[in-house]
């Protein structure tokens, strides 16, 4: 776990190959089932697969608050790393990453976020007390859900 005010991470070991983990994480129909906030994803601009430069939209909900966020895939390295920026083209965008490391017959998956706006209340007026910790807790939950899905 990270202790900065803008970054966080969580890791988990899975009894699944890196290629299986990557395929699950980059399936926009399955990805929302992992996250405690993301409820639906859709490709944008005619895309139909994850690759560097692919844009997609995540539809999210936390409590009564609902929003959508456009995302841009910045790294698509099958079996190793999947990263995207939210929203694309914004100076202080959040970067989400899933690193997958082979571990014997399974994998160790690390989800990380870097959300610089969390440290900029003058730009991010919606700064929510405890948001960084909530995001890191969401990483833990997402990875637990991934483990349950792949080891079922």
Rosetta blueprint (number, residue, H / E / L):
1 X L
2 X L
3 X L
4 X L
5 X L
6 X L
7 X E
8 X E
9 X E
10 X E
11 X E
12 X E
13 X E
14 X E
15 X L
16 X L
17 X L
18 X H
19 X H
20 X H
21 X H
22 X H
23 X H
24 X H
25 X H
26 X L
27 X L
28 X L
29 X L
30 X L
31 X H
32 X H
33 X H
34 X L
35 X L
36 X L
37 X L
38 X E
39 X E
40 X E
41 X E
42 X E
43 X E
44 X L
45 X L
46 X L
47 X L
48 X L
49 X L
50 X L
51 X L
52 X L
53 X L
54 X L
55 X E
56 X E
57 X E
58 X E
59 X E
60 X E
61 X E
62 X E
63 X L
64 X L
65 X E
66 X E
67 X E
68 X E
69 X E
70 X E
71 X E
72 X E
73 X E
74 X E
75 X E
76 X E
77 X E
78 X L
79 X L
80 X L
81 X E
82 X E
83 X E
84 X E
85 X E
86 X E
87 X L
88 X L
89 X L
90 X L
91 X L
92 X L
93 X L
94 X E
95 X E
96 X E
97 X E
98 X E
99 X E
100 X E
101 X E
102 X E
103 X E
104 X L
105 X L
106 X E
107 X E
108 X E
109 X E
110 X E
111 X E
112 X E
113 X E
114 X E
115 X L
116 X H
117 X H
118 X H
119 X H
120 X L
121 X L
122 X L
123 X L
124 X L
125 X L
126 X L
127 X L
128 X L
129 X L
130 X L
131 X H
132 X H
133 X H
134 X H
135 X H
136 X H
137 X H
138 X H
139 X H
140 X H
141 X H
142 X H
143 X H
144 X H
145 X H
146 X H
147 X H
148 X H
149 X H
150 X H
151 X H
152 X L
